[in-house]
Amino acid sequence: MSTLNVPGIAYGGDYNPEQWPEEVWAEDVRLMREAGVTMVSVGIFSWALLEPSEGVYDFSLLDRILDLLHENGIAADLATPTAAPPAWFFRAHPEALPVDRDGRQLSYGSRQTFCPSSPAYREAALRIAGELAARYAEHPAVVMWHVHNEYGCHNAECYCDTSAEAFRGWLRARYENLDALNDAWGTTFWSQRYYDWDEIIPPRATGAVPNPAHQLDWRRFCSEELLSLYKAEREVLREAAPGTPATTNFMVMYAFDALDYWRWAPELDIVSNDHYLRSTDPESEIDIALSGDLVRSLAGGRPWLLMEHSTGAVNWQPVNRAKTAGELRRNALAHVAHGADGIAYFQWRAAKAGAEQWHSAMLPHAGTDSQIWRDVVALGADLKALAEVRGSTGTASVAVVWDWNARWALELPSQPSEQVRYLDLVRSWYEPLWRSGVAVDFVRPDADLSSYRLVLAPNLYLVDDEGAANLTRFAEGGGTLAVGFHSGAVDENCHVRLGGYPGAFRDVLGVRTDELFPLLPGESVSLSGGGTASLWSERVHLAGAETITSYTEGPLTGIPAVTRHGCGTGTAWYLATLPDPSTLAALLDRIRAEAGVAPVRVTPEGVEAVLRRGPEADYLFLINHGDGGAEVDVAPDATELLAGERVHGGRVTVAAGDVMVVREPRSATP
Ligand code: GLA
């Protein structure tokens, strides 16, 4: 892991000067300075300009841009332009165009329309990356390589014959022989046994439901195939400029789930992420928090960069909502609160042409006489005031288990209920923790859990033996574990764990389920002790656990819905259904109180409290998402950094919609 050679909290965005006449550039850099911009990402989609025909290069434009940035004290995060191969490439290599599940070959004409397994693409991508690296390795503006852009955003899967061959190669390495593959995939079902490697194809559109293990391995392969492209580019860059860190921008939230970022993150020198709000989410601040905690966790607790978000509306949702007053500031500072050491936008200047002409930017179509511009300039000043926060990190005693393999498997077709969505479940458990100000890390099932008191697995449909044993050991060794329904159900090959559900967690949870009763959309059942449950239920039998709540209506009347099991020196809870939000919140409050987990700070409703800990001080971020002012207790010896004022009387008042960052003496608690 390296650090970024930009002072304080980096600030900027994607900069596409190639879309504008050169006389605009001088205004760009002048305004960047006015806004306090310190780093911009350049060249992301400039392949067609840099290499107008195969092997012919023209770097004159990029030379001038990088020089101009450097003269103005603005650092460059220089991108390899490989997310958008030029038209000439596809005319020479039509076989590199991707094929979708239905066998349709796509055309060029947008971006990222290439087959990840195409040898011609790989060769061309590494060639342009090599040229860039050689030319700019020593350029003083370049502080980081931005490899590609959002790998897999549009082409995570290609079903062409070249991909099929690469998939078979990956399977051969994984299974070594066909018997092992046939066993893992359970191919005796529906006459699917393979006798020759060449019989195996990607899970293309077929008459009925494809084999689950086949589909799961396909998802794994697709993630690895793109990762190998990233690593190949990174190696080329590293060779030319060993001291310059490389990143690529992740997309951990929204609907994107194509990449197993636990496998990607260790390959990045600095982890970066893109985050966009969903117009339909009334509490997108929770999405930001969850995303930030997940990215910080992927980065191993180290600071990360927010590579993209938006100043206002995006252009790719059915209706693209603008931000409300103060939302731009709250959003950006919330990312910092959750560990970002850099805040960047897509994009610097709003485009007037092209597919993203209706996407917001730091400098909007309206120019500087606009609310967005004023907010952008003010944010620059805020970030400058937070310079000393750089390098500090979070501190959590609660871990939420997050696993892309489990997510992929849970969301395969032909499940007991297609209503069960991984991210929804994680969010429903995360929300009450967020509301109570409890700090959270995300972990892999096999992570070192020794620093946590409480581990939550909202869903772990798929878990391998190692992950299950790790979580079991944690509970038996004195921790508190809470597991959500339909967990432990299958192994890493999607084979059901026999003998009763929740398979791998039956013993640690002290329960045994003999049949699942998913609930219909809109259906709910009442619970003893108040509240209702929806989405899921199952016929749980106690096998050592005690009942906390049971159903009071429907076919499972009297059957446990939530259980608690003393195991070893710890405790394991099973939530065999989805309680309504306030019942779930009360339950998680009880679980965490029993586990001895305290919030970062008790705050009035609507005020988010997040702590970053530095070597000498704690930084308490207070973000008021509510409509009224709120008082929060702080350390007697504290300073508010955004206003640069000492706090008197051990208490601050956070105005409605406002953000405060309070430096306190480093507390002794871990
Ligand atoms: C993604 C891409 C950007 C841009 C934005 C628009 O994050 O990386 O190039 O298309 O979406 O929201």
Residues whose N, C-alpha, C, O or C-beta is under 5 A from the ligand:
A	BS01	GLA	E150 D274 E308 V314 F346
